[in-house]
């Protein structure tokens, strides 16, 4: 319970730091997670509460950093003592850091709350025994307000739906809360609550939920849509208050509710024309939307330049295991359509997906690498991300692999390795954990190379000639920008991968892997 004698309380929401060096670090220090901002914005409307968000992955140079990485919470608590501290568990790999901070704040006398996709099943009890007082299950904007009122003695704790806590050592879980449907009841995300961050890419949303039911994914449920006007209002508010120009629509599948999506694109196009500002948007979208030329045209005219597409695999047998209903050859054709419309295509892949029992499919690491490289080249993908299958908590994939006794024990391969870069289970023969990891890195290593630094210089040298040949600066820019940008990104990717490989060689992961294999057997 809170000290009822105080007039004003402070809630601090912490997005924990990635473990060690992470290949997403260069992206993380330009953006922030949307979930903590939404929850903070909801509490910020409550009388008597001050709210702030600390994103440990995005802190400017003048932010208080600790020697071990992340924020200096000792300094923060002495400067601005928090009565309640919330922790974002949206990424499983950050959970060890989350528990470390939870124990720190609990020792300081703060009430600790955790929420996010990691907290499901047995992980709820794990959290409550690791420094967390209350776990919020599901969406948090409404739950957090009721929980804070209960902590203030304004309602009974067991009347708050969607939470879990310990009562005299007994785990209490209240009924699940109904998913939010009326988004207009919620305040717009207030990014001014994020302290110390230098945000260049702002996350925005219109749709929550996804019905694709992919075996490896944590996002489930019938999609729930906010009106397009709300998304436009979020973008316009950020442009007016933050001079924001770059946005990432975090909806899992942009283009759901097709007619409303087209209407939003046209509204956004008109807004940019009236304000005289050009915006740059990135979205996640399904491949099959390539067949809708009206939608793609509307997206391009609205300033949507980059599409992130989950190709997952160029191997048909793996696509079937994932519950993906598409053929590799069709994916190549559809990807080229996006390319023709002028989109930058970011391809997301999973290497070495485990087959279901009785599949009878065997394919070695080298042949898999060849298929991936051939597919990426034929599909003309601009940038790629190749991860290993992650049996994340709450997914059907984890349940299947646990039933087969293939998931490495968390005591050996801890949650900090659940970032898609490490083998977490016994793969299908003839793959081994080591060859699977090495092969996935080989795909990335062939795509992101040092040689692109020379192509960057060559492209800069050729730009005037291209403009002269086309007799038009605008046409020359369009022809020149894409290869120049891709060469720049591919060289930057080489720098990131090189640093990651260096950190990996210093780590003791392979020793931990051998121990995990012994315990599994």
Buried (B, 14 or more C-beta within 10 A) or exposed (E): EBEEEEEEBBBBBBBBBBBBBBBBBEBBBBBBBBBBBBBBBBBBEBEEBBBBBBBBBBBEEEBBBEEEBBBBBEEBBEEEEBBBBBBBBBBBBBBBBBBBBBBBBBEBEBBBBBBBBBBBEEBBBBBBEBBBBBBBBBBBBBBBBBBBBBBBEEEEBEEBBBBBBBEEEEEEEBEEBEEBEEBEEBBBBBBEBBBBBBBEBBBBBBBBBBEBEBBBBBBBEEBBBBBBEBBBBBBBBBBEEEEBBBBBBBBBBBBBBEEBBBBBBBBBBEBBEEEEBEBEBBBBBBBEBBEBEEBBEBBBBBBBBBBBBBBBBBBBBBBBBBEBEBEBEEBBBBBBBBBEBEBBBBBBBBBBBBBEEEEEBEBEBEEBBEBBBEBBEBBBBBBBBBBBBBBBBBBBBBBBBEEEEBBBEBEBBBBBBBBBBBBBBBBBEEBBBBBBBBBBBBBBBEBBBEEBBEBBEEBEEBBEEBBEEBEEEEEBBEBBEEBBBBBBBBBBBBEBBEBBEEEBEEEEBEEBBEBBBEEBE
